[in-house]
Every structure is written in C-alpha cells, then in structure tokens.
Amino acid sequence: MRGVTEAPGANNADLPPLADAPPVADLPLLDDLMPWSVAPLRFGRSWIVAPDARTLRSRWDRLAAAEGAEREALFRPSRARTPSSAVAALPGQRTGTARWAREPGPCPEPVRVARGPFDEQLLLPDHRLIDTARPELWRVVGEPQLFAVEQGYVPGAAGPALLVTSALPEGRSPAGRPGRIRPLFRRPGGLEPNLAPGLLGFLGERYGHEVDALEWLAWTVAAALPSPAGCRVPLPADPEVWAAGVALGRDLVDVQVRGALSGAKPRLPGGRRPYVRAAVPPRPGALTYDPADEALCLDEGRISPVPAEAWGFSVGGARVLEQWFAHRTAPAEPGSLDAIGPAVWPQEWTSELLDLVTVLALLGAREPEREALASEALASAGAGSAGREELRAAGVLPPPAGSRRPASVLDHQEEGPEGQFMLL
C-alpha cells in the first residue's frame, strides 16, 4: 500500500539477542522489577479483529451461514483452532463452548483491544476463534488495570521503549516483533502490584516518601531504556531526578490512556485543534503529509493542523499514523471474511484519527524531554544509580519464582469445553 513505511529491522526477529554494554548492563531489567509478564496474544486469523463492531457482526453472520467446505475455508483453520476445536470460555466472557462447527451461537459482544501502538480496535472474544488468547490477562483486565507493553527491540529505532494502555493489548510491535505484556496489578481491582517484593519499600527509603505502583509506572515510562536483553530501568540517587521523571511520566501515561488518569481529554496547547479542511474521500488509498501546511492528506482529503511531531512519531521504527491507516485500508483477499467491511470511509474513523493526531502530537512534543531524562538517568548509572548488586543486597532481587506466575484470582467456576465446568 502506498504511503506505508517498512519498519527497519523487520526481518531480524529471529536473530539472537546482543549483549548489553556497560553501564547499561548494570541497570536492573524491567523483567526482574515487574516479574509477571505475558507473551503477546496470537489471534491466528485477522478477520476476528476490526475497527468497528458492525464489521465483526457481519463477518460472524457470514461464517455462521456458510456450510461445509466453504465454512472451513472462511474460518481459516490453523494448528491451534479449527471449526471443530473444543475450548473453554474466556474469563469474563459469555460465549459458547460447544464446537463452533456444531453450534456457533450468537455473535459475542466485541471487546476493545490494542492491536498495535495507539490503535484501539475491537475483537470477537470467542476462545474458539483465537489461537492464543492468554486467559490470565483476561482475568485481570478492567479498571484500574493498566498494561505496560514492552516494545520489541529494534537497534537504532526512535521512539519509546515502553507504552501503556488500559485496553487488552495484542503485544506486538509494528515490525511484528514480540514484546512482553506486564499488567500493573496481579489481581482485579488494582490489588497486589506486579512488582518485585520489597521494591516499593526500597524506593520509598531512597526518595524519602511513599512510592506507589502508579508512580513507579510513571517513572518507568519516562526513563526506561531499550536494550537487546529487554528494557532496563535506571534508579537515580537524586530524588529531584526521580521527581522530574515521575512528573513527566504521569503526563505521558495520561495522554497514552486518553486522559483516563486526569479525567481531561488530551488537547493541544494554545487552543489548536486538528479538523477536516477537505472531506476524506469514500475510499482513500494513500496517506501523505504536507509539512508546509501541516496537513495530513488522505488522497484529496486534508486534516490540519497536524504538527510534524504527530506525523513523525514512531514506535519500533514505524510511523504510527501510517500503521493506523494501513490497518483500515490494506486490500483484502476477495471473498474472504477480511474483505467484509465498510463500503466507504466511516465518519467514526475520521473522529478517531483526529484524536490520534492530538495524542501523537502531545507525545511527540515531549519526546526530546523524555530522551533527555533517560540519558540523564543513564549518566547517573555510574554515580549512585541503584544497580543490580544494590538491589540484591536489599533483598529486592532476584524476585521469587512465584512472582513470575499469575496470581490465583479464580473466585468462581469458569466454563470449560462443551459446557463442562473447569476444575479449580
């Protein structure tokens, strides 16, 4: 598709990790400080995800109406899922557990997911359709849960190493690299922070005040450093550096979750607001940027003002706006369920795009500040930053093995395959 930049390093996913160089190598890994992490979801078939609910219901109805070989072909079987697979229901979802080939049941209510960086779409939450759904994540989703999504390492790529979403994340970078999904809390309702035991107490003594899970997350979003071994987190000795990072991180997190922390929808400073100057055509084919007019162009459609920071904002080496556009306009195989979608560009997509431009512009404007803070925190690695040995001496590292596993949160029976209740 025109207008989409291929991410550098996209073909390096199978290369072995490189070694970290000092002083980065002495910084603790996020994997040790937020011990419970989950690998990315694997949908297995792209037709179960879409930007709008109407499309998903139409695809479901089309598949349910098909029979025999046509149904099999439309389903797109994999080794993990076929129309005859028998699986348990996803936690918290009322979907059928009878084999899909025999009893599809009604279309489930789509749920919000983060398909990629800043791209919230909808998913059919039927376990019979999803290759690898990660049920342990479904058990802890919901307010006030936040998910820190560690981006797959791309050498030299610009952009943050850690993103935050309140939606259930797929967990892959735009380049297709697997990251790690780290829930902020191990239990529903914001209970039991997903942190190495003793870490918050260590930080409280270090910075002279009680540190909670959200303050930790804010610092990490602002200061986390990408490395081949995974994100590393500097813990500076200077409380003022910590406080500045936390303040910046809170702002970044609030923008990423669309104002859920502050209760105020993100807005550009100075009263600026992107709006549609020329209507988006029914089926735009290319996304380009006019820097002179600060205009985002969807063929002859124009949206402005779009700050250059929004257009250039990248994650994992790929422009976020280009990826968002590609997910909505890439051609689908004729006759497939993926080909079922809106006949023309919906107004809702334009509204979503305007909101996305605002989010990326705000984040992009503060990216130099975030990079400077991360560099300052890294520079402190040789001047009092808490390294792995100090954390070991404080009993924070290594985290106990149990902290790397999901907490037992089952307080009710979950329906297993063919309507049988699962043994707890």
C-alpha positions in Angstrom: 0.0 0.0 0.0 1.3 3.5 -0.8 2.3 5.7 1.9 3.4 3.0 4.4 7.0 2.9 5.6 8.5 -0.6 6.1 10.0 -0.8 9.6 13.7 -1.2 9.7 14.9 -4.5 11.3 11.6 -6.2 10.4 13.5 -9.2 9.1 15.8 -9.6 12.2 13.2 -11.1 14.6 15.0 -14.4 14.6 18.5 -13.1 15.4 19.9 -13.9 18.8 19.9 -11.0 21.3 23.1 -8.9 21.6 24.9 -8.3 24.8 24.4 -5.0 26.6 27.4 -2.7 27.0 28.2 -1.1 30.3 27.0 1.0 32.0 23.6 -0.2 30.7 24.4 -3.8 31.6 24.4 -3.0 35.3 21.0 -1.5 35.3 18.2 -3.8 36.5 15.9 -5.3 33.9 12.2 -4.5 33.9 11.8 -8.2 33.7 13.1 -8.5 37.2 11.3 -5.5 38.6 7.9 -6.3 37.1 8.3 -10.1 37.3 5.0 -11.3 35.9 4.8 -10.8 32.1 2.9 -12.5 29.4 3.8 -13.1 25.8 1.8 -11.4 23.0 -1.6 -12.7 22.0 -1.8 -14.6 18.8 -5.1 -14.0 17.1 -4.5 -16.6 14.4 -7.0 -15.1 11.9 -7.2 -11.4 11.1 -10.9 -11.3 10.4 -11.8 -11.5 14.1 -10.4 -8.0 14.7 -11.8 -4.8 13.1 -12.0 -1.1 13.8 -15.8 -1.3 14.1 -18.4 -3.7 15.7 -20.7 -3.7 12.7 -18.0 -5.3 10.5 -17.3 -8.0 13.1 -21.0 -8.9 13.4 -21.3 -9.1 9.6 -18.3 -11.4 9.4 -19.8 -13.6 12.1 -23.1 -13.9 10.3 -21.5 -14.7 7.0 -19.4 -17.5 8.6 -22.4 -18.9 10.5 -24.5 -19.0 7.3 -21.8 -20.9 5.4 -21.6 -24.7 5.4 -19.2 -27.5 4.7 -16.0 -26.7 2.8 -17.0 -23.0 2.4 -17.2 -22.6 6.2 -13.9 -24.3 6.6 -12.2 -22.0 4.1 -13.8 -18.8 5.5 -12.8 -19.8 9.1 -9.1 -20.1 8.1 -8.1 -23.1 10.3 -4.8 -23.2 12.0 -3.0 -25.9 14.0 -4.5 -24.3 17.2 -8.0 -23.7 16.0 -10.5 -25.3 13.6 -14.3 -25.1 13.5 -14.2 -28.4 15.5 -11.9 -27.2 18.3 -13.3 -27.6 21.8 -12.0 -25.0 24.2 -13.0 -23.2 27.4 -14.7 -19.8 27.5 -12.5 -16.8 28.0 -12.7 -15.4 31.6 -15.4 -12.8 31.9 -17.0 -13.6 28.5 -20.3 -15.2 27.8 -19.5 -17.2 24.7 -20.3 -20.7 23.6 -18.0 -23.6 24.4 -19.7 -26.1 22.1 -17.7 -26.8 19.0 -18.2 -24.0 16.5 -18.9 -26.3 13.6 -21.9 -27.7 15.6 -23.2 -24.7 17.5 -21.8 -21.2 16.7 -24.3 -19.5 19.0 -25.0 -15.7 18.9 -22.3 -13.2 18.0 -20.4 -12.2 21.1 -20.2 -8.6 22.1 -16.9 -7.2 20.7 -14.3 -6.0 23.2 -11.7 -3.3 22.9 -8.1 -4.3 22.3 -4.9 -2.5 21.5 -4.0 -4.1 18.2 -0.8 -2.1 18.0 0.7 1.2 19.4 -2.2 3.6 19.9 -4.5 1.6 17.6 -7.6 0.5 19.6 -9.8 -1.9 17.7 -12.5 -4.4 18.5 -12.1 -8.2 18.9 -14.6 -11.1 18.9 -13.9 -12.5 22.3 -14.7 -16.1 21.4 -11.9 -18.5 22.5 -12.9 -20.9 19.7 -11.6 -18.3 17.2 -8.4 -17.1 18.9 -5.2 -19.2 18.6 -3.5 -17.9 21.8 -5.7 -15.7 23.9 -3.7 -15.6 27.2 -6.7 -16.1 29.6 -4.6 -15.0 32.5 -4.7 -11.4 31.1 -8.5 -11.6 30.7 -8.8 -12.4 34.4 -7.2 -9.1 35.5 -8.5 -6.7 32.8 -10.7 -3.8 33.9 -10.3 -0.6 35.9 -7.9 0.4 37.3 -5.7 -2.0 35.5 -3.0 -0.7 33.1 -0.8 -2.7 30.9 2.8 -1.8 30.2 3.8 -3.1 26.8 7.5 -3.6 26.3 8.3 -3.0 22.6 10.4 -5.5 20.7 14.0 -4.3 20.4 14.9 -2.7 17.1 18.5 -1.4 17.0 18.6 2.4 16.4 14.9 2.8 16.3 13.4 6.0 17.6 10.5 6.2 20.0 9.6 5.0 23.5 10.6 1.5 24.7 7.5 1.1 26.9 3.9 2.0 26.1 0.8 1.9 28.4 -2.8 1.0 27.5 -5.9 0.3 29.5 -7.2 -2.0 26.7 -6.2 -5.6 26.4 -3.0 -5.4 24.3 -2.0 -7.7 21.5 1.6 -7.0 22.5 3.4 -6.9 19.1 5.4 -4.0 17.7 4.6 -2.6 14.3 7.5 -4.6 12.9 5.9 -7.7 14.2 8.5 -8.3 16.9 7.1 -9.9 20.1 7.3 -7.8 23.2 6.1 -8.5 26.8 2.9 -7.5 28.4 3.2 -6.5 32.0 0.0 -5.8 34.0 0.5 -3.2 36.6 -1.6 -5.3 39.1 -1.7 -9.0 39.6 -5.3 -9.1 40.8 -8.5 -7.4 39.7 -9.5 -4.1 41.3 -5.9 -2.8 41.5 -4.8 -5.3 44.1 -1.2 -6.5 44.5 1.1 -4.5 42.3 3.1 -6.6 39.8 6.4 -5.6 41.3 9.3 -7.4 42.9 8.6 -7.8 46.6 10.3 -5.0 48.6 10.8 -2.7 45.6 8.3 -0.1 46.6 9.8 0.0 50.2 13.3 0.3 48.7 12.2 3.2 46.5 10.4 4.9 49.4 13.5 4.9 51.5 15.6 6.0 48.6 13.4 9.0 47.7 12.0 9.9 51.1 8.3 9.4 50.5 5.9 6.5 50.0 6.0 5.3 46.4 3.0 3.5 44.9 2.6 1.4 41.8 1.4 4.3 39.6 4.4 6.4 40.5 6.7 3.5 39.6 4.9 3.1 36.2 5.2 6.8 35.5 9.0 6.8 36.2 9.5 3.7 34.0 7.5 5.1 31.1 9.7 8.2 31.2 13.1 6.6 31.8 13.1 3.0 30.5 16.0 2.3 28.2 15.7 -0.2 25.3 18.4 -2.9 25.2 18.9 -6.3 23.5 18.2 -8.0 26.8 14.9 -6.0 27.3 14.1 -2.7 28.9 16.4 -1.6 31.6 15.4 0.8 34.4 17.8 3.3 35.9 17.0 4.2 39.6 18.9 7.5 40.2 20.2 8.5 43.6 19.0 12.1 43.2 15.3 12.5 44.4 14.9 15.5 42.2 15.7 13.5 39.1 13.2 10.9 40.2 10.5 13.5 40.9 11.1 15.1 37.4 10.8 11.8 35.7 7.6 10.9 37.6 6.0 14.2 36.7 6.9 13.7 33.1 5.8 10.1 33.1 2.4 10.8 34.6 1.7 13.2 31.8 2.9 10.7 29.2 0.8 7.9 30.7 -2.3 10.1 30.9 -2.0 11.1 27.2 -1.5 7.4 26.2 -4.6 6.3 28.1 -6.6 9.3 26.6 -7.0 11.3 29.8 -8.2 8.4 32.0 -5.9 9.5 34.9 -6.7 13.2 34.9 -10.3 13.0 33.6 -9.5 15.5 30.9 -9.4 14.6 27.2 -6.0 15.4 25.7 -5.9 18.7 23.9 -3.2 20.6 22.0 -1.9 23.8 23.7 -2.9 27.2 22.6 -6.4 26.2 21.6 -5.1 24.4 18.4 -7.2 21.6 17.2 -6.9 19.4 14.1 -10.0 19.4 12.0 -11.1 18.4 8.5 -10.3 21.0 5.9 -11.3 18.9 2.9 -13.6 15.8 3.2 -12.0 12.4 3.3 -12.9 10.6 0.0 -15.0 7.4 0.2 -12.0 5.1 -0.3 -8.7 6.8 0.3 -5.7 4.9 -1.0 -2.7 6.9 0.2 -1.6 8.8 3.3 0.9 11.6 2.9 2.0 14.7 4.8 2.3 18.3 3.7 4.7 20.0 6.1 4.2 23.5 4.7 0.5 23.4 5.6 0.9 21.0 8.5 -1.7 18.9 6.7 -2.4 15.2 6.7 -3.6 14.2 3.3 -5.8 11.2 2.6 -5.8 11.4 -1.2 -7.6 14.8 -1.7 -8.9 14.8 1.9 -7.0 17.1 4.2 -6.7 17.3 8.0 -4.9 20.2 9.7 -3.2 21.5 11.7 -1.2 18.3 12.2 2.1 19.1 13.9 5.2 17.5 12.5 5.7 15.7 15.8 2.5 13.7 15.2 3.4 12.7 11.6 6.9 11.7 12.6 6.0 9.8 15.8 7.4 6.3 15.5 7.4 3.2 17.6 9.8 0.3 16.7 10.9 2.1 13.6 7.4 2.5 12.1 5.3 5.7 11.9 2.2 5.2 14.0 -0.1 7.2 11.7 0.9 5.1 8.6 0.3 1.8 10.5 -3.1 3.0 11.7 -4.1 4.0 8.1 -2.8 0.7 6.7 -4.9 -1.4 9.2 -8.0 0.3 7.7 -7.2 0.5 4.0 -5.0 -2.5 3.1 -6.6 -4.6 0.4 -8.1 -7.9 1.5 -8.4 -11.2 -0.4 -11.7 -11.1 -2.4 -14.3 -13.5 -1.0 -12.6 -13.7 2.4 -14.1 -12.6 5.7 -11.4 -9.9 5.8 -13.0 -8.4 2.7 -16.2 -7.7 4.6 -16.0 -4.1 5.9 -17.4 -0.6 5.4 -18.1 0.3 1.8 -16.9 3.8 2.4 -14.7 5.5 4.9 -16.8 5.9 8.1 -17.1 9.2 9.9 -16.1 7.5 13.1 -12.7 6.7 11.6 -12.1 10.4 11.0 -13.0 11.3 14.5 -10.6 8.6 15.8 -7.9 9.9 13.5 -8.3 13.5 14.9 -8.0 12.1 18.4 -4.9 10.1 17.5 -3.2 13.1 15.9 -3.7 15.0 19.2 -2.3 12.2 21.2 0.8 11.7 19.0 1.4 15.5 18.8 1.5 15.8 22.6 3.7 12.7 23.0 6.0 13.8 20.1 6.4 17.3 21.5 7.8 15.8 24.8 9.8 13.0 23.2 13.1 15.1 23.3 12.4 15.8 27.0 11.8 12.0 27.6 15.0 11.2 25.8 17.0 13.8 27.7 15.7 12.4 31.0 16.5 8.8 30.1 20.0 10.0 29.1 20.4 11.8 32.4 19.3 8.7 34.3 21.7 6.6 32.3 24.5 9.0 33.1 23.8 8.5 36.8 24.4 4.8 36.4 28.0 5.4 37.4 27.1 8.0 40.0 24.9 6.3 42.5 22.1 4.8 40.4 20.9 1.6 42.0 22.3 -1.3 40.2 21.6 -5.0 40.4 24.1 -5.6 43.2 22.5 -3.0 45.4 19.0 -4.4 44.7 20.3 -7.9 45.6 21.8 -6.6 48.8 18.4 -5.0 49.7 16.6 -8.3 49.0 14.7 -7.0 46.1 16.5 -9.2 43.5 16.1 -11.9 42.5 12.3 -11.9 42.6 10.8 -15.1 44.0 9.7 -17.6 41.4 6.0 -17.3 42.4 6.0 -13.6 41.4 6.6 -14.6 37.8 3.5 -16.6 37.7 -0.1 -15.3 37.6 -1.8 -14.9 40.9 -4.7 -17.3 41.7 -7.7 -15.0 41.1 -10.4 -17.6 40.5 -13.4 -16.8 42.7 -16.0 -18.6 40.6 -16.2 -21.5 38.2 -15.2 -21.0 34.6 -17.0 -22.9 31.8 -14.7 -25.4 30.1 -15.1 -27.1 26.7 -18.5 -28.5 25.8 -20.2 -26.7 28.8 -18.2 -28.6 31.5 -17.1 -26.5 34.4 -13.3 -26.3 34.8 -11.7 -27.9 37.8 -10.1 -25.3 40.1 
